[in-house]
Amino acid sequence: MPDNFLNHSPGLTSPGSEIFLITPSATPIDPPPRAIRADAGGSVTLTSIGSVSSVTVNMTAGEILPVRVRTVTAAGMTVHGIA
């Protein structure tokens, strides 16, 4: 099947082109994702690319959090399946 968007330049409003599981770590995620999604609900502690301090947020199953994150740490994390 041909890729109808092969000659289009990707932009910030374009859909993502890759997906990967995020393993909680203090190591920065490279490349930073455009958003994160939770397979199962719970809390997740993250640091956005524009911040130096972390914040814990609650997510519901299937929720997409449209924020670019630098780190997702295991501290206080109860959510499962972050991608």
TAGIWO-V653296 format. One record per pair of residues at least 12 apart in sequence whose C-alpha atoms are under 10 Angstrom apart, sorted by the first residue. I is the first residue (numbers start at 1). J is the second residue. D is the distance in whole Angstrom. If there is no record, write none. Layout:
# TAGIWO-V653296
i:j:d
I:J:D
I:J:D
This chain:
# TAGIWO-V653296
i:j:d
12:34:8
13:34:10
15:34:9
16:33:9
16:34:8
16:35:9
18:33:9
19:33:9
19:36:10
19:83:7
20:33:9
20:36:10
20:82:9
20:83:5
21:36:9
21:37:10
21:81:7
21:82:6
21:83:4
22:36:9
22:37:10
22:71:9
22:72:8
22:73:10
22:81:8
22:82:6
22:83:5
23:71:10
23:72:8
23:73:8
23:74:9
23:81:9
23:82:8
23:83:9
24:44:9
24:45:9
24:46:9
24:71:8
24:72:5
24:73:5
24:74:5
24:75:9
24:77:9
24:82:9
25:46:10
25:71:7
25:72:6
25:73:5
25:74:7
25:75:9
26:46:9
26:47:9
26:70:9
26:71:6
26:72:7
26:73:6
26:74:9
26:75:10
27:70:8
27:71:6
27:72:9
27:73:9
28:47:9
28:49:9
28:69:8
28:70:5
28:71:5
28:72:8
28:73:10
29:49:10
29:68:10
29:69:8
29:70:6
29:71:6
29:72:8
30:69:10
30:70:8
30:71:9
31:68:10
31:69:10
31:70:9
32:48:9
32:49:8
32:67:10
32:68:6
32:69:6
32:70:6
32:71:9
33:49:10
33:66:9
33:67:8
33:68:6
33:69:6
33:70:8
33:83:9
34:65:9
34:66:7
34:67:6
34:68:5
34:69:8
35:64:7
35:65:5
35:66:4
35:67:5
35:68:6
35:69:7
35:83:8
36:62:10
36:63:8
36:64:6
36:65:5
36:66:7
36:67:7
36:68:8
36:69:8
36:72:10
36:81:10
36:82:6
36:83:6
37:59:9
37:60:9
37:61:8
37:62:6
37:63:6
37:64:4
37:65:6
37:66:9
37:79:10
37:80:10
37:81:8
37:82:6
37:83:5
38:59:7
38:60:7
38:61:6
38:62:5
38:63:6
38:64:7
38:65:9
38:79:7
38:80:6
38:81:6
38:82:5
38:83:7
39:59:9
39:60:8
39:61:5
39:62:5
39:63:8
39:64:10
39:79:8
39:80:6
39:81:5
39:82:7
39:83:8
40:59:8
40:60:7
40:61:4
40:62:7
40:63:9
40:78:9
40:79:6
40:80:5
40:81:7
40:82:9
41:58:7
41:59:5
41:60:4
41:61:4
41:62:8
41:63:8
41:78:8
41:79:5
41:80:7
41:81:9
41:82:10
42:57:8
42:58:6
42:59:5
42:60:6
42:61:8
42:76:10
42:77:7
42:78:5
42:79:4
42:80:7
43:56:6
43:57:5
43:58:4
43:59:6
43:60:9
43:74:10
43:75:10
43:76:7
43:77:5
43:78:5
43:79:5
43:80:9
44:56:5
44:57:6
44:58:6
44:59:7
44:72:7
44:73:8
44:74:8
44:75:8
44:76:7
44:77:5
44:78:7
44:79:6
44:80:9
44:82:9
45:57:6
45:58:9
45:71:8
45:72:6
45:73:6
45:74:7
45:75:6
45:76:7
45:77:6
45:78:9
45:79:10
46:67:10
46:68:10
46:69:7
46:70:7
46:71:5
46:72:4
46:73:6
46:74:9
46:75:9
46:77:10
47:67:10
47:68:9
47:69:6
47:70:6
47:71:5
47:72:7
47:73:8
48:67:7
48:68:6
48:69:4
48:70:5
48:71:7
48:72:9
49:67:9
49:68:6
49:69:5
49:70:5
49:71:8
50:67:10
50:68:8
50:69:8
50:70:8
51:69:9
51:70:9
52:70:9
54:69:10
54:70:10
54:71:8
54:72:9
54:73:9
55:72:10
56:72:10
56:73:10
56:75:9
56:76:8
56:77:8
57:76:10
57:77:9
57:79:10
58:77:9
58:78:9
58:79:8
59:78:10
59:79:7
59:80:10
60:79:8
61:79:8
61:80:9
61:81:9
62:81:10
62:82:10
64:82:10
64:83:9
